[in-house]
Amino acid sequence: MSDTPLSQYLRLLRSNHEYKQDDIAKYLGITRATYSHYENARLIPPTDSLYKLSAFYKVSLSKLVKLAIMSSNNGKTTEKAAEYITSDEEIESKFDLLYKDFLMECADMTPDDLNKWSSIEDREIIYYYHKLKGQSKRLLNYTLRMMCLKDTTDYE
């Protein structure tokens, strides 16, 4: 199997920090063979492993998720991990502008206006969101952000 942007990046992170595959596997609570599959593009790490890797290396979870999404294209991408990561800030700033526009539009709304604007599904999502613990909220935020980023970049 060929390298993927995520597998390249995981190898780069590990070698730059001078860790062995076994060290990372123990931290993740998996076997060294499973971690080796992540670096050799045989497996894409699950979300919880991406979250742990993000905390371990102190890198953005959104970068790891984006690379995982790119890597799931079954080798149909010609981009390298380093090329993609350099464009990360540009994409995030576009998303931040959309979010700021949204907040500005909602700032003048009364509670009744917000209720008319939001659907029952919106309120249900908010209800369940507030029942989540901190880590689950962060994972959900990153997932939703990635989905929105993908949708906004598809239309440009």
N, C-alpha and C positions, 0 to 999 in steps of 0.2 A: 504494500500500500504506500502511496506517495505521502510526503509531508503535507501537513495542513498548516495554516497560519497559527492555530492554537498549539499544535505540537511543537512547532518551531519556537514559539514564544515560551512555552514551558521549559524546553531544554535551555534556552537562553537565560531565563531567570535562574534556573537551578545552577547552571555553570557559573554565572556571574556571582552568585552567592556562595559558590564552592560547597554545595551540598551533594550528597549521594542520593540516588533514587530511593534507597532504603530509608534515609532520613525523612524525606517528604512523605513516603508511604506510611511510615509510623505516625507522623503528625496527622495525616488524613484518616488513619484507622483502616487502611486497606493493605493488601499485599504489595510487595515490590513489583511483582509481575503485572498486577493491575495498573499500577502507576506507570510502568514501562509501556503498557498499551496506550496510555494517554500521550506519552511522548513520541510514540511510534505511529500515531494516528490510527490505531486499531479500534480505540474506544474514545468517545467524547465524554469528559468528566460530567457527572451529574451536577445539578445546581448547588447542592450542599458542598461538594468538593470545590467548585469554583469559588464559592464564598470563603471557604477555609483558605484556599490558595491566595485569594485577594488579601485576606488578613495577614497571612504568613509573610508574603512578600511586600506587603504595603503598597499594592497596586490597585487601581480602580477595578471594581467588580464589573462595571459596565464594559471595560475593555475586554475582560476575559469572556463575558457573555457574547459580545460582538464577534470575537474571534471564534467562539464555539459555533455561533450561527453561520459564520462564513465557512467553518470547517465542515459543517453538516451538508454542504452542497455536493458531497460525493466527488470531491476533486475537480469540480467544474470552475474553480477560481484560479486565476493566474497571479493573484496578488500575494505578496509576501507579508508576513506579520509586521515587520518593521515599516513597510509602506503604509499599511492600514493604520497603525497606531499613531503615526505622525498627523493623520487627518482627524483624529479623535476630537481634539479641542474645537475644531471648526464645526463638527456635527453637534457637539454638546452646546455650543453657543447658539446655534439655530434653534435647538430645542428650548433653551433657556428663554429666548426671545418669545417663542410661542407661549410659554408658561407665563411670562410677565404680561403679555397681552391679555391672556385669559384672566389673570388676577385683576388687571385694570378694569376689564369689562364687568367683573363681579363686584368690584368695590362699591359701586353706587346702588347696588340692588338691595331692596328691602327683603326681609325674610319671606314675605309673600311672593315677591318676584322670583326669588331663588326657588321656592316650592313650585311655582309655575314652570320655571326653566328646567328643573331637574325632574327626571322621571322616577317612577317607583323603583325601577331597576337601579338607578343611580343611588337612591337612598338605601336600597338593600345592600349594595356594594359597600357603601360607607359604613353601614351598621356592622357588617362582617369584618371589614377592615379594622375597626376599632376594637374588635374582640381578639385580634391577633397579638402575639407577643412581639417584642422589638425586632428580633432577627427575622421573623417571618414577614413583618412589615417592610423591612429593608429589602428582602428578596423580592417581594411583590412590587415594590416601587421600582426596583431595577428592571424587573421583567416588563412592567407596563411602559417604563421609559424606553426600553429597547424596542418594544412593539411600535410605539409612537414614532421613534426615530426611523425605524425601517419604513413605516408608512409615509413619513414626510419626505424621505430621501427617494422613495419610489416615484414621486410625482414631480421631481425637479428635473 
